[in-house]
Amino acid sequence: MIKPEIVPKRKLPRYGFHLYNERLNGRIAMIGFIALILIEFFLNHGLLLW
Protein backbone atom coordinates (compact mmCIF):
# COMPACT_ATOMS: atom_id res chain seq x y z
CA MET A 1 0.00 0.00 0.00
CA ILE A 2 1.23 3.49 -0.79
CA LYS A 3 1.71 5.78 2.21
CA PRO A 4 1.20 9.53 1.79
CA GLU A 5 4.25 11.73 2.11
CA ILE A 6 2.42 14.56 3.88
CA VAL A 7 -0.10 13.81 6.59
CA PRO A 8 -2.44 16.74 7.29
CA LYS A 9 -2.77 17.87 10.90
CA ARG A 10 -6.33 18.23 12.08
CA LYS A 11 -7.38 20.82 14.61
CA LEU A 12 -9.37 19.15 17.35
CA PRO A 13 -12.81 20.69 17.93
CA ARG A 14 -13.51 22.54 21.18
CA TYR A 15 -17.17 21.48 21.30
CA GLY A 16 -19.10 18.24 21.53
CA PHE A 17 -17.97 15.04 23.23
CA HIS A 18 -14.25 15.58 23.14
CA LEU A 19 -11.55 14.53 25.61
CA TYR A 20 -10.74 18.15 26.52
CA ASN A 21 -14.37 18.99 27.30
CA GLU A 22 -14.93 15.80 29.26
CA ARG A 23 -11.92 16.51 31.48
CA LEU A 24 -12.96 20.12 32.02
CA ASN A 25 -16.51 19.07 32.91
CA GLY A 26 -15.23 16.46 35.35
CA ARG A 27 -12.92 18.93 37.08
CA ILE A 28 -15.68 21.51 37.45
CA ALA A 29 -18.00 18.82 38.84
CA MET A 30 -15.36 17.79 41.41
CA ILE A 31 -14.88 21.40 42.52
CA GLY A 32 -18.65 21.83 42.86
CA PHE A 33 -19.02 18.61 44.85
CA ILE A 34 -16.24 19.58 47.28
CA ALA A 35 -17.76 23.06 47.65
CA LEU A 36 -21.12 21.48 48.49
CA ILE A 37 -19.54 19.25 51.13
CA LEU A 38 -17.73 22.24 52.68
CA ILE A 39 -20.93 24.32 52.76
CA GLU A 40 -22.82 21.50 54.46
CA PHE A 41 -19.98 21.03 56.95
CA PHE A 42 -19.88 24.70 57.97
CA LEU A 43 -23.68 25.12 58.07
CA ASN A 44 -24.18 21.85 60.01
CA HIS A 45 -27.15 20.96 57.81
CA GLY A 46 -27.89 20.14 54.20
CA LEU A 47 -28.19 22.74 51.47
CA LEU A 48 -31.79 21.74 50.71
CA LEU A 49 -33.03 23.17 54.05
CA TRP A 50 -32.58 26.75 52.78
mmCIF entry with sequence, helices, sheets and N, C-alpha, C, O atoms, coordinates in Angstrom:
data_MODEL
# 
_entry.id   MODEL 
# 
_entity.id                         1 
_entity.type                       polymer 
_entity.pdbx_number_of_molecules   1 
# 
_entity_poly.entity_id                      1 
_entity_poly.type                           'polypeptide(L)' 
_entity_poly.nstd_linkage                   no 
_entity_poly.nstd_monomer                   no 
_entity_poly.pdbx_seq_one_letter_code       MIKPEIVPKRKLPRYGFHLYNERLNGRIAMIGFIALILIEFFLNHGLLLW 
_entity_poly.pdbx_seq_one_letter_code_can   MIKPEIVPKRKLPRYGFHLYNERLNGRIAMIGFIALILIEFFLNHGLLLW 
_entity_poly.pdbx_strand_id                 A 
# 
loop_
_entity_poly_seq.entity_id 
_entity_poly_seq.num 
_entity_poly_seq.mon_id 
_entity_poly_seq.hetero 
1 1  MET n 
1 2  ILE n 
1 3  LYS n 
1 4  PRO n 
1 5  GLU n 
1 6  ILE n 
1 7  VAL n 
1 8  PRO n 
1 9  LYS n 
1 10 ARG n 
1 11 LYS n 
1 12 LEU n 
1 13 PRO n 
1 14 ARG n 
1 15 TYR n 
1 16 GLY n 
1 17 PHE n 
1 18 HIS n 
1 19 LEU n 
1 20 TYR n 
1 21 ASN n 
1 22 GLU n 
1 23 ARG n 
1 24 LEU n 
1 25 ASN n 
1 26 GLY n 
1 27 ARG n 
1 28 ILE n 
1 29 ALA n 
1 30 MET n 
1 31 ILE n 
1 32 GLY n 
1 33 PHE n 
1 34 ILE n 
1 35 ALA n 
1 36 LEU n 
1 37 ILE n 
1 38 LEU n 
1 39 ILE n 
1 40 GLU n 
1 41 PHE n 
1 42 PHE n 
1 43 LEU n 
1 44 ASN n 
1 45 HIS n 
1 46 GLY n 
1 47 LEU n 
1 48 LEU n 
1 49 LEU n 
1 50 TRP n 
# 
_struct_asym.id          A 
_struct_asym.entity_id   1 
# 
loop_
_struct_conf.conf_type_id 
_struct_conf.id 
_struct_conf.pdbx_PDB_helix_id 
_struct_conf.beg_label_comp_id 
_struct_conf.beg_label_asym_id 
_struct_conf.beg_label_seq_id 
_struct_conf.pdbx_beg_PDB_ins_code 
_struct_conf.end_label_comp_id 
_struct_conf.end_label_asym_id 
_struct_conf.end_label_seq_id 
_struct_conf.pdbx_end_PDB_ins_code 
_struct_conf.beg_auth_comp_id 
_struct_conf.beg_auth_asym_id 
_struct_conf.beg_auth_seq_id 
_struct_conf.end_auth_comp_id 
_struct_conf.end_auth_asym_id 
_struct_conf.end_auth_seq_id 
_struct_conf.pdbx_PDB_helix_class 
_struct_conf.details 
_struct_conf.pdbx_PDB_helix_length 
HELX_P HELX_P1 AA1 LEU A 19 ? LEU A 43 ? LEU A 19 LEU A 43 1 ? 25 
HELX_P HELX_P2 AA2 LEU A 47 ? LEU A 49 ? LEU A 47 LEU A 49 5 ? 3  
# 
_struct_conf_type.id          HELX_P 
_struct_conf_type.criteria    ? 
_struct_conf_type.reference   ? 
# 
loop_
_atom_site.group_PDB 
_atom_site.id 
_atom_site.type_symbol 
_atom_site.label_atom_id 
_atom_site.label_alt_id 
_atom_site.label_comp_id 
_atom_site.label_asym_id 
_atom_site.label_entity_id 
_atom_site.label_seq_id 
_atom_site.pdbx_PDB_ins_code 
_atom_site.Cartn_x 
_atom_site.Cartn_y 
_atom_site.Cartn_z 
_atom_site.occupancy 
_atom_site.B_iso_or_equiv 
_atom_site.pdbx_formal_charge 
_atom_site.auth_seq_id 
_atom_site.auth_comp_id 
_atom_site.auth_asym_id 
_atom_site.auth_atom_id 
_atom_site.pdbx_PDB_model_num 
ATOM 1   N N  . MET A 1 1  ? 0.840   -1.173 0.000  1.00 0.00 ? 1  MET A N  1 
ATOM 2   C CA . MET A 1 1  ? 0.000   0.000  0.000  1.00 0.00 ? 1  MET A CA 1 
ATOM 3   C C  . MET A 1 1  ? 0.890   1.243  0.000  1.00 0.00 ? 1  MET A C  1 
ATOM 4   O O  . MET A 1 1  ? 1.947   1.258  0.632  1.00 0.00 ? 1  MET A O  1 
ATOM 5   N N  . ILE A 1 2  ? 0.469   2.250  -0.691 1.00 0.00 ? 2  ILE A N  1 
ATOM 6   C CA . ILE A 1 2  ? 1.231   3.494  -0.794 1.00 0.00 ? 2  ILE A CA 1 
ATOM 7   C C  . ILE A 1 2  ? 0.885   4.380  0.408  1.00 0.00 ? 2  ILE A C  1 
ATOM 8   O O  . ILE A 1 2  ? -0.288  4.598  0.714  1.00 0.00 ? 2  ILE A O  1 
ATOM 9   N N  . LYS A 1 3  ? 1.920   4.886  1.082  1.00 0.00 ? 3  LYS A N  1 
ATOM 10  C CA . LYS A 1 3  ? 1.711   5.779  2.211  1.00 0.00 ? 3  LYS A CA 1 
ATOM 11  C C  . LYS A 1 3  ? 1.887   7.215  1.728  1.00 0.00 ? 3  LYS A C  1 
ATOM 12  O O  . LYS A 1 3  ? 2.774   7.492  0.920  1.00 0.00 ? 3  LYS A O  1 
ATOM 13  N N  . PRO A 1 4  ? 1.053   8.126  2.213  1.00 0.00 ? 4  PRO A N  1 
ATOM 14  C CA . PRO A 1 4  ? 1.201   9.527  1.792  1.00 0.00 ? 4  PRO A CA 1 
ATOM 15  C C  . PRO A 1 4  ? 2.455   10.145 2.389  1.00 0.00 ? 4  PRO A C  1 
ATOM 16  O O  . PRO A 1 4  ? 2.868   9.802  3.496  1.00 0.00 ? 4  PRO A O  1 
ATOM 17  N N  . GLU A 1 5  ? 3.049   11.058 1.640  1.00 0.00 ? 5  GLU A N  1 
ATOM 18  C CA . GLU A 1 5  ? 4.255   11.730 2.111  1.00 0.00 ? 5  GLU A CA 1 
ATOM 19  C C  . GLU A 1 5  ? 3.934   12.805 3.150  1.00 0.00 ? 5  GLU A C  1 
ATOM 20  O O  . GLU A 1 5  ? 4.690   13.001 4.102  1.00 0.00 ? 5  GLU A O  1 
ATOM 21  N N  . ILE A 1 6  ? 2.819   13.491 2.964  1.00 0.00 ? 6  ILE A N  1 
ATOM 22  C CA . ILE A 1 6  ? 2.422   14.561 3.879  1.00 0.00 ? 6  ILE A CA 1 
ATOM 23  C C  . ILE A 1 6  ? 1.103   14.158 4.528  1.00 0.00 ? 6  ILE A C  1 
ATOM 24  O O  . ILE A 1 6  ? 0.111   13.886 3.851  1.00 0.00 ? 6  ILE A O  1 
ATOM 25  N N  . VAL A 1 7  ? 1.121   14.128 5.836  1.00 0.00 ? 7  VAL A N  1 
ATOM 26  C CA . VAL A 1 7  ? -0.100  13.805 6.585  1.00 0.00 ? 7  VAL A CA 1 
ATOM 27  C C  . VAL A 1 7  ? -0.652  15.107 7.145  1.00 0.00 ? 7  VAL A C  1 
ATOM 28  O O  . VAL A 1 7  ? 0.036   15.783 7.909  1.00 0.00 ? 7  VAL A O  1 
ATOM 29  N N  . PRO A 1 8  ? -1.890  15.476 6.778  1.00 0.00 ? 8  PRO A N  1 
ATOM 30  C CA . PRO A 1 8  ? -2.441  16.741 7.288  1.00 0.00 ? 8  PRO A CA 1 
ATOM 31  C C  . PRO A 1 8  ? -2.701  16.665 8.785  1.00 0.00 ? 8  PRO A C  1 
ATOM 32  O O  . PRO A 1 8  ? -3.085  15.619 9.308  1.00 0.00 ? 8  PRO A O  1 
ATOM 33  N N  . LYS A 1 9  ? -2.485  17.793 9.474  1.00 0.00 ? 9  LYS A N  1 
ATOM 34  C CA . LYS A 1 9  ? -2.773  17.867 10.903 1.00 0.00 ? 9  LYS A CA 1 
ATOM 35  C C  . LYS A 1 9  ? -4.154  18.469 11.088 1.00 0.00 ? 9  LYS A C  1 
ATOM 36  O O  . LYS A 1 9  ? -4.462  19.546 10.578 1.00 0.00 ? 9  LYS A O  1 
ATOM 37  N N  . ARG A 1 10 ? -4.977  17.741 11.835 1.00 0.00 ? 10 ARG A N  1 
ATOM 38  C CA . ARG A 1 10 ? -6.332  18.226 12.085 1.00 0.00 ? 10 ARG A CA 1 
ATOM 39  C C  . ARG A 1 10 ? -6.362  19.029 13.377 1.00 0.00 ? 10 ARG A C  1 
ATOM 40  O O  . ARG A 1 10 ? -5.690  18.686 14.350 1.00 0.00 ? 10 ARG A O  1 
ATOM 41  N N  . LYS A 1 11 ? -7.138  20.090 13.377 1.00 0.00 ? 11 LYS A N  1 
ATOM 42  C CA . LYS A 1 11 ? -7.385  20.817 14.612 1.00 0.00 ? 11 LYS A CA 1 
ATOM 43  C C  . LYS A 1 11 ? -8.537  20.126 15.317 1.00 0.00 ? 11 LYS A C  1 
ATOM 44  O O  . LYS A 1 11 ? -9.587  19.875 14.726 1.00 0.00 ? 11 LYS A O  1 
ATOM 45  N N  . LEU A 1 12 ? -8.325  19.822 16.592 1.00 0.00 ? 12 LEU A N  1 
ATOM 46  C CA . LEU A 1 12 ? -9.373  19.153 17.350 1.00 0.00 ? 12 LEU A CA 1 
ATOM 47  C C  . LEU A 1 12 ? -10.460 20.151 17.721 1.00 0.00 ? 12 LEU A C  1 
ATOM 48  O O  . LEU A 1 12 ? -10.153 21.279 18.106 1.00 0.00 ? 12 LEU A O  1 
ATOM 49  N N  . PRO A 1 13 ? -11.725 19.755 17.611 1.00 0.00 ? 13 PRO A N  1 
ATOM 50  C CA . PRO A 1 13 ? -12.808 20.688 17.927 1.00 0.00 ? 13 PRO A CA 1 
ATOM 51  C C  . PRO A 1 13 ? -12.881 20.972 19.423 1.00 0.00 ? 13 PRO A C  1 
ATOM 52  O O  . PRO A 1 13 ? -12.512 20.128 20.239 1.00 0.00 ? 13 PRO A O  1 
ATOM 53  N N  . ARG A 1 14 ? -13.352 22.150 19.777 1.00 0.00 ? 14 ARG A N  1 
ATOM 54  C CA . ARG A 1 14 ? -13.512 22.544 21.183 1.00 0.00 ? 14 ARG A CA 1 
ATOM 55  C C  . ARG A 1 14 ? -14.964 22.413 21.630 1.00 0.00 ? 14 ARG A C  1 
ATOM 56  O O  . ARG A 1 14 ? -15.342 23.016 22.635 1.00 0.00 ? 14 ARG A O  1 
ATOM 57  N N  . TYR A 1 15 ? -15.768 21.667 20.940 1.00 0.00 ? 15 TYR A N  1 
ATOM 58  C CA . TYR A 1 15 ? -17.174 21.479 21.302 1.00 0.00 ? 15 TYR A CA 1 
ATOM 59  C C  . TYR A 1 15 ? -17.540 20.017 21.100 1.00 0.00 ? 15 TYR A C  1 
ATOM 60  O O  . TYR A 1 15 ? -16.815 19.271 20.440 1.00 0.00 ? 15 TYR A O  1 
ATOM 61  N N  . GLY A 1 16 ? -18.657 19.616 21.665 1.00 0.00 ? 16 GLY A N  1 
ATOM 62  C CA . GLY A 1 16 ? -19.104 18.236 21.529 1.00 0.00 ? 16 GLY A CA 1 
ATOM 63  C C  . GLY A 1 16 ? -18.422 17.321 22.534 1.00 0.00 ? 16 GLY A C  1 
ATOM 64  O O  . GLY A 1 16 ? -17.778 17.787 23.474 1.00 0.00 ? 16 GLY A O  1 
ATOM 65  N N  . PHE A 1 17 ? -18.567 16.025 22.333 1.00 0.00 ? 17 PHE A N  1 
ATOM 66  C CA . PHE A 1 17 ? -17.971 15.042 23.228 1.00 0.00 ? 17 PHE A CA 1 
ATOM 67  C C  . PHE A 1 17 ? -16.517 14.834 22.832 1.00 0.00 ? 17 PHE A C  1 
ATOM 68  O O  . PHE A 1 17 ? -16.193 13.986 22.001 1.00 0.00 ? 17 PHE A O  1 
ATOM 69  N N  . HIS A 1 18 ? -15.667 15.615 23.435 1.00 0.00 ? 18 HIS A N  1 
ATOM 70  C CA . HIS A 1 18 ? -14.247 15.581 23.135 1.00 0.00 ? 18 HIS A CA 1 
ATOM 71  C C  . HIS A 1 18 ? -13.500 15.391 24.448 1.00 0.00 ? 18 HIS A C  1 
ATOM 72  O O  . HIS A 1 18 ? -14.014 15.760 25.504 1.00 0.00 ? 18 HIS A O  1 
ATOM 73  N N  . LEU A 1 19 ? -12.319 14.833 24.404 1.00 0.00 ? 19 LEU A N  1 
ATOM 74  C CA . LEU A 1 19 ? -11.555 14.530 25.612 1.00 0.00 ? 19 LEU A CA 1 
ATOM 75  C C  . LEU A 1 19 ? -11.296 15.781 26.445 1.00 0.00 ? 19 LEU A C  1 
ATOM 76  O O  . LEU A 1 19 ? -11.374 15.729 27.672 1.00 0.00 ? 19 LEU A O  1 
ATOM 77  N N  . TYR A 1 20 ? -10.991 16.897 25.799 1.00 0.00 ? 20 TYR A N  1 
ATOM 78  C CA . TYR A 1 20 ? -10.744 18.155 26.523 1.00 0.00 ? 20 TYR A CA 1 
ATOM 79  C C  . TYR A 1 20 ? -11.987 18.583 27.295 1.00 0.00 ? 20 TYR A C  1 
ATOM 80  O O  . TYR A 1 20 ? -11.897 18.941 28.470 1.00 0.00 ? 20 TYR A O  1 
ATOM 81  N N  . ASN A 1 21 ? -13.130 18.547 26.649 1.00 0.00 ? 21 ASN A N  1 
ATOM 82  C CA . ASN A 1 21 ? -14.366 18.985 27.296 1.00 0.00 ? 21 ASN A CA 1 
ATOM 83  C C  . ASN A 1 21 ? -14.791 18.037 28.402 1.00 0.00 ? 21 ASN A C  1 
ATOM 84  O O  . ASN A 1 21 ? -15.320 18.480 29.421 1.00 0.00 ? 21 ASN A O  1 
ATOM 85  N N  . GLU A 1 22 ? -14.575 16.762 28.225 1.00 0.00 ? 22 GLU A N  1 
ATOM 86  C CA . GLU A 1 22 ? -14.934 15.797 29.264 1.00 0.00 ? 22 GLU A CA 1 
ATOM 87  C C  . GLU A 1 22 ? -14.070 15.992 30.508 1.00 0.00 ? 22 GLU A C  1 
ATOM 88  O O  . GLU A 1 22 ? -14.576 15.909 31.627 1.00 0.00 ? 22 GLU A O  1 
ATOM 89  N N  . ARG A 1 23 ? -12.788 16.248 30.330 1.00 0.00 ? 23 ARG A N  1 
ATOM 90  C CA . ARG A 1 23 ? -11.916 16.510 31.479 1.00 0.00 ? 23 ARG A CA 1 
ATOM 91  C C  . ARG A 1 23 ? -12.310 17.792 32.192 1.00 0.00 ? 23 ARG A C  1 
ATOM 92  O O  . ARG A 1 23 ? -12.375 17.826 33.421 1.00 0.00 ? 23 ARG A O  1 
ATOM 93  N N  . LEU A 1 24 ? -12.574 18.845 31.429 1.00 0.00 ? 24 LEU A N  1 
ATOM 94  C CA . LEU A 1 24 ? -12.961 20.120 32.019 1.00 0.00 ? 24 LEU A CA 1 
ATOM 95  C C  . LEU A 1 24 ? -14.265 19.973 32.797 1.00 0.00 ? 24 LEU A C  1 
ATOM 96  O O  . LEU A 1 24 ? -14.379 20.492 33.907 1.00 0.00 ? 24 LEU A O  1 
ATOM 97  N N  . ASN A 1 25 ? -15.234 19.285 32.244 1.00 0.00 ? 25 ASN A N  1 
ATOM 98  C CA . ASN A 1 25 ? -16.515 19.073 32.909 1.00 0.00 ? 25 ASN A CA 1 
ATOM 99  C C  . ASN A 1 25 ? -16.327 18.272 34.189 1.00 0.00 ? 25 ASN A C  1 
ATOM 100 O O  . ASN A 1 25 ? -16.951 18.580 35.204 1.00 0.00 ? 25 ASN A O  1 
ATOM 101 N N  . GLY A 1 26 ? -15.487 17.260 34.159 1.00 0.00 ? 26 GLY A N  1 
ATOM 102 C CA . GLY A 1 26 ? -15.229 16.458 35.346 1.00 0.00 ? 26 GLY A CA 1 
ATOM 103 C C  . GLY A 1 26 ? -14.558 17.256 36.444 1.00 0.00 ? 26 GLY A C  1 
ATOM 104 O O  . GLY A 1 26 ? -14.892 17.097 37.618 1.00 0.00 ? 26 GLY A O  1 
ATOM 105 N N  . ARG A 1 27 ? -13.614 18.114 36.081 1.00 0.00 ? 27 ARG A N  1 
ATOM 106 C CA . ARG A 1 27 ? -12.922 18.933 37.079 1.00 0.00 ? 27 ARG A CA 1 
ATOM 107 C C  . ARG A 1 27 ? -13.862 19.944 37.712 1.00 0.00 ? 27 ARG A C  1 
ATOM 108 O O  . ARG A 1 27 ? -13.812 20.165 38.922 1.00 0.00 ? 27 ARG A O  1 
ATOM 109 N N  . ILE A 1 28 ? -14.715 20.558 36.909 1.00 0.00 ? 28 ILE A N  1 
ATOM 110 C CA . ILE A 1 28 ? -15.680 21.514 37.450 1.00 0.00 ? 28 ILE A CA 1 
ATOM 111 C C  . ILE A 1 28 ? -16.673 20.801 38.362 1.00 0.00 ? 28 ILE A C  1 
ATOM 112 O O  . ILE A 1 28 ? -17.062 21.347 39.394 1.00 0.00 ? 28 ILE A O  1 
ATOM 113 N N  . ALA A 1 29 ? -17.085 19.595 37.998 1.00 0.00 ? 29 ALA A N  1 
ATOM 114 C CA . ALA A 1 29 ? -17.999 18.824 38.843 1.00 0.00 ? 29 ALA A CA 1 
ATOM 115 C C  . ALA A 1 29 ? -17.345 18.465 40.174 1.00 0.00 ? 29 ALA A C  1 
ATOM 116 O O  . ALA A 1 29 ? -18.003 18.510 41.214 1.00 0.00 ? 29 ALA A O  1 
ATOM 117 N N  . MET A 1 30 ? -16.058 18.107 40.159 1.00 0.00 ? 30 MET A N  1 
ATOM 118 C CA . MET A 1 30 ? -15.360 17.788 41.413 1.00 0.00 ? 30 MET A CA 1 
ATOM 119 C C  . MET A 1 30 ? -15.255 19.016 42.313 1.00 0.00 ? 30 MET A C  1 
ATOM 120 O O  . MET A 1 30 ? -15.436 18.910 43.526 1.00 0.00 ? 30 MET A O  1 
ATOM 121 N N  . ILE A 1 31 ? -14.966 20.168 41.736 1.00 0.00 ? 31 ILE A N  1 
ATOM 122 C CA . ILE A 1 31 ? -14.882 21.404 42.520 1.00 0.00 ? 31 ILE A CA 1 
ATOM 123 C C  . ILE A 1 31 ? -16.241 21.730 43.128 1.00 0.00 ? 31 ILE A C  1 
ATOM 124 O O  . ILE A 1 31 ? -16.320 22.122 44.292 1.00 0.00 ? 31 ILE A O  1 
ATOM 125 N N  . GLY A 1 32 ? -17.301 21.574 42.356 1.00 0.00 ? 32 GLY A N  1 
ATOM 126 C CA . GLY A 1 32 ? -18.647 21.828 42.863 1.00 0.00 ? 32 GLY A CA 1 
ATOM 127 C C  . GLY A 1 32 ? -19.037 20.868 43.967 1.00 0.00 ? 32 GLY A C  1 
ATOM 128 O O  . GLY A 1 32 ? -19.665 21.277 44.943 1.00 0.00 ? 32 GLY A O  1 
ATOM 129 N N  . PHE A 1 33 ? -18.682 19.612 43.836 1.00 0.00 ? 33 PHE A N  1 
ATOM 130 C CA . PHE A 1 33 ? -19.017 18.615 44.854 1.00 0.00 ? 33 PHE A CA 1 
ATOM 131 C C  . PHE A 1 33 ? -18.282 18.900 46.161 1.00 0.00 ? 33 PHE A C  1 
ATOM 132 O O  . PHE A 1 33 ? -18.872 18.798 47.237 1.00 0.00 ? 33 PHE A O  1 
ATOM 133 N N  . ILE A 1 34 ? -17.001 19.257 46.079 1.00 0.00 ? 34 ILE A N  1 
ATOM 134 C CA . ILE A 1 34 ? -16.236 19.584 47.281 1.00 0.00 ? 34 ILE A CA 1 
ATOM 135 C C  . ILE A 1 34 ? -16.778 20.859 47.920 1.00 0.00 ? 34 ILE A C  1 
ATOM 136 O O  . ILE A 1 34 ? -16.837 20.957 49.146 1.00 0.00 ? 34 ILE A O  1 
ATOM 137 N N  . ALA A 1 35 ? -17.172 21.834 47.107 1.00 0.00 ? 35 ALA A N  1 
ATOM 138 C CA . ALA A 1 35 ? -17.758 23.065 47.649 1.00 0.00 ? 35 ALA A CA 1 
ATOM 139 C C  . ALA A 1 35 ? -19.062 22.751 48.373 1.00 0.00 ? 35 ALA A C  1 
ATOM 140 O O  . ALA A 1 35 ? -19.325 23.328 49.429 1.00 0.00 ? 35 ALA A O  1 
ATOM 141 N N  . LEU A 1 36 ? -19.872 21.865 47.842 1.00 0.00 ? 36 LEU A N  1 
ATOM 142 C CA . LEU A 1 36 ? -21.122 21.478 48.488 1.00 0.00 ? 36 LEU A CA 1 
ATOM 143 C C  . LEU A 1 36 ? -20.858 20.799 49.827 1.00 0.00 ? 36 LEU A C  1 
ATOM 144 O O  . LEU A 1 36 ? -21.545 21.079 50.810 1.00 0.00 ? 36 LEU A O  1 
ATOM 145 N N  . ILE A 1 37 ? -19.882 19.920 49.873 1.00 0.00 ? 37 ILE A N  1 
ATOM 146 C CA . ILE A 1 37 ? -19.535 19.249 51.135 1.00 0.00 ? 37 ILE A CA 1 
ATOM 147 C C  . ILE A 1 37 ? -19.043 20.267 52.165 1.00 0.00 ? 37 ILE A C  1 
ATOM 148 O O  . ILE A 1 37 ? -19.411 20.181 53.337 1.00 0.00 ? 37 ILE A O  1 
ATOM 149 N N  . LEU A 1 38 ? -18.220 21.224 51.749 1.00 0.00 ? 38 LEU A N  1 
ATOM 150 C CA . LEU A 1 38 ? -17.727 22.242 52.682 1.00 0.00 ? 38 LEU A CA 1 
ATOM 151 C C  . LEU A 1 38 ? -18.859 23.131 53.194 1.00 0.00 ? 38 LEU A C  1 
ATOM 152 O O  . LEU A 1 38 ? -18.882 23.473 54.376 1.00 0.00 ? 38 LEU A O  1 
ATOM 153 N N  . ILE A 1 39 ? -19.784 23.505 52.338 1.00 0.00 ? 39 ILE A N  1 
ATOM 154 C CA . ILE A 1 39 ? -20.926 24.319 52.760 1.00 0.00 ? 39 ILE A CA 1 
ATOM 155 C C  . ILE A 1 39 ? -21.766 23.566 53.782 1.00 0.00 ? 39 ILE A C  1 
ATOM 156 O O  . ILE A 1 39 ? -22.170 24.132 54.798 1.00 0.00 ? 39 ILE A O  1 
ATOM 157 N N  . GLU A 1 40 ? -22.029 22.286 53.512 1.00 0.00 ? 40 GLU A N  1 
ATOM 158 C CA . GLU A 1 40 ? -22.817 21.502 54.457 1.00 0.00 ? 40 GLU A CA 1 
ATOM 159 C C  . GLU A 1 40 ? -22.071 21.305 55.769 1.00 0.00 ? 40 GLU A C  1 
ATOM 160 O O  . GLU A 1 40 ? -22.699 21.252 56.826 1.00 0.00 ? 40 GLU A O  1 
ATOM 161 N N  . PHE A 1 41 ? -20.760 21.196 55.729 1.00 0.00 ? 41 PHE A N  1 
ATOM 162 C CA . PHE A 1 41 ? -19.979 21.034 56.953 1.00 0.00 ? 41 PHE A CA 1 
ATOM 163 C C  . PHE A 1 41 ? -20.042 22.292 57.817 1.00 0.00 ? 41 PHE A C  1 
ATOM 164 O O  . PHE A 1 41 ? -20.241 22.201 59.028 1.00 0.00 ? 41 PHE A O  1 
ATOM 165 N N  . PHE A 1 42 ? -19.874 23.461 57.204 1.00 0.00 ? 42 PHE A N  1 
ATOM 166 C CA . PHE A 1 42 ? -19.876 24.697 57.973 1.00 0.00 ? 42 PHE A CA 1 
ATOM 167 C C  . PHE A 1 42 ? -21.267 25.130 58.413 1.00 0.00 ? 42 PHE A C  1 
ATOM 168 O O  . PHE A 1 42 ? -21.397 25.819 59.425 1.00 0.00 ? 42 PHE A O  1 
ATOM 169 N N  . LEU A 1 43 ? -22.313 24.746 57.681 1.00 0.00 ? 43 LEU A N  1 
ATOM 170 C CA . LEU A 1 43 ? -23.678 25.118 58.075 1.00 0.00 ? 43 LEU A CA 1 
ATOM 171 C C  . LEU A 1 43 ? -24.305 24.109 59.036 1.00 0.00 ? 43 LEU A C  1 
ATOM 172 O O  . LEU A 1 43 ? -25.333 24.390 59.653 1.00 0.00 ? 43 LEU A O  1 
ATOM 173 N N  . ASN A 1 44 ? -23.685 22.934 59.161 1.00 0.00 ? 44 ASN A N  1 
ATOM 174 C CA . ASN A 1 44 ? -24.179 21.850 60.007 1.00 0.00 ? 44 ASN A CA 1 
ATOM 175 C C  . ASN A 1 44 ? -25.551 21.342 59.585 1.00 0.00 ? 44 ASN A C  1 
ATOM 176 O O  . ASN A 1 44 ? -26.258 20.746 60.396 1.00 0.00 ? 44 ASN A O  1 
ATOM 177 N N  . HIS A 1 45 ? -25.933 21.560 58.361 1.00 0.00 ? 45 HIS A N  1 
ATOM 178 C CA . HIS A 1 45 ? -27.146 20.963 57.806 1.00 0.00 ? 45 HIS A CA 1 
ATOM 179 C C  . HIS A 1 45 ? -27.027 20.947 56.288 1.00 0.00 ? 45 HIS A C  1 
ATOM 180 O O  . HIS A 1 45 ? -26.112 21.546 55.723 1.00 0.00 ? 45 HIS A O  1 
ATOM 181 N N  . GLY A 1 46 ? -27.942 20.269 55.644 1.00 0.00 ? 46 GLY A N  1 
ATOM 182 C CA . GLY A 1 46 ? -27.888 20.145 54.200 1.00 0.00 ? 46 GLY A CA 1 
ATOM 183 C C  . GLY A 1 46 ? -28.263 21.445 53.499 1.00 0.00 ? 46 GLY A C  1 
ATOM 184 O O  . GLY A 1 46 ? -28.861 22.338 54.099 1.00 0.00 ? 46 GLY A O  1 
ATOM 185 N N  . LEU A 1 47 ? -27.917 21.537 52.265 1.00 0.00 ? 47 LEU A N  1 
ATOM 186 C CA . LEU A 1 47 ? -28.190 22.739 51.473 1.00 0.00 ? 47 LEU A CA 1 
ATOM 187 C C  . LEU A 1 47 ? -29.665 22.848 51.111 1.00 0.00 ? 47 LEU A C  1 
ATOM 188 O O  . LEU A 1 47 ? -30.152 23.947 50.846 1.00 0.00 ? 47 LEU A O  1 
ATOM 189 N N  . LEU A 1 48 ? -30.388 21.727 51.096 1.00 0.00 ? 48 LEU A N  1 
ATOM 190 C CA . LEU A 1 48 ? -31.793 21.743 50.708 1.00 0.00 ? 48 LEU A CA 1 
ATOM 191 C C  . LEU A 1 48 ? -32.696 22.336 51.778 1.00 0.00 ? 48 LEU A C  1 
ATOM 192 O O  . LEU A 1 48 ? -33.870 22.576 51.495 1.00 0.00 ? 48 LEU A O  1 
ATOM 193 N N  . LEU A 1 49 ? -32.218 22.586 52.985 1.00 0.00 ? 49 LEU A N  1 
ATOM 194 C CA . LEU A 1 49 ? -33.025 23.169 54.048 1.00 0.00 ? 49 LEU A CA 1 
ATOM 195 C C  . LEU A 1 49 ? -33.187 24.674 53.884 1.00 0.00 ? 49 LEU A C  1 
ATOM 196 O O  . LEU A 1 49 ? -33.990 25.266 54.606 1.00 0.00 ? 49 LEU A O  1 
ATOM 197 N N  . TRP A 1 50 ? -32.472 25.319 52.980 1.00 0.00 ? 50 TRP A N  1 
ATOM 198 C CA . TRP A 1 50 ? -32.580 26.755 52.781 1.00 0.00 ? 50 TRP A CA 1 
ATOM 199 C C  . TRP A 1 50 ? -33.940 27.056 52.292 1.00 0.00 ? 50 TRP A C  1 
ATOM 200 O O  . TRP A 1 50 ? -34.266 28.219 52.052 1.00 0.00 ? 50 TRP A O  1 
# 
